[in-house]
């Protein structure tokens, strides 16, 4: 067999797998942040001013 060609193809395949895994992790973090920001907050969470300040 032609060992240099097999080694190059192996390195290319390994690089592709590493890139896809890294990209998947990055996209997962972006999706989680987007879901956190898009989730509508309840009225209690929107108005978090302390009661003492509103009573003055």
N, C-alpha and C positions, 0 to 999 in steps of 0.2 A: 504494500500500500504506500501511498504518498503521504508520509508523516507530516511534512510541513503544512500541507493543505488541511489535513485533519486537525492539526493543532490550531490553525487559524480559524477554521469553522467552529471548533469548540470554544475558543476565546470569544468569538463573535456571539455565539449562542448564550454563553454565560453572561456576557455584557448585556445582551438584550433582556435576559431574565432579571438581572439586578436592576436595570433601568425600569422595567415594568413594575417590579415590587416597590421600588422607591417612589415611582409616580403614583401608584395606588395608595400608598400611605399618605402622601401629600394631598391627594384628592379627598381622601377620607377625612383628614383634618379640616380641609376647606368646607366640606359638606357639613360637618358637625358645627362649625362656627356659623355657617349660613342658617342652619336649622335653629340654633340658639337665638340668633338675631331676628329671625322671621316669626318665631313663636309669639303670638299675642300675649301680652301681660295682662293679668287680672287687675281690677281696680285697686285692690289692696297693694299690689306691687308697684303700681304707677305712683300712688300717693304715699310716699314713705316719709313724709315730714313728721317730726315728733309731735305728739299731742300737746306737750307743754308750750311749744312755740305758737301753735294755733290758738291756744286759749288766752294768750296775753293780749 
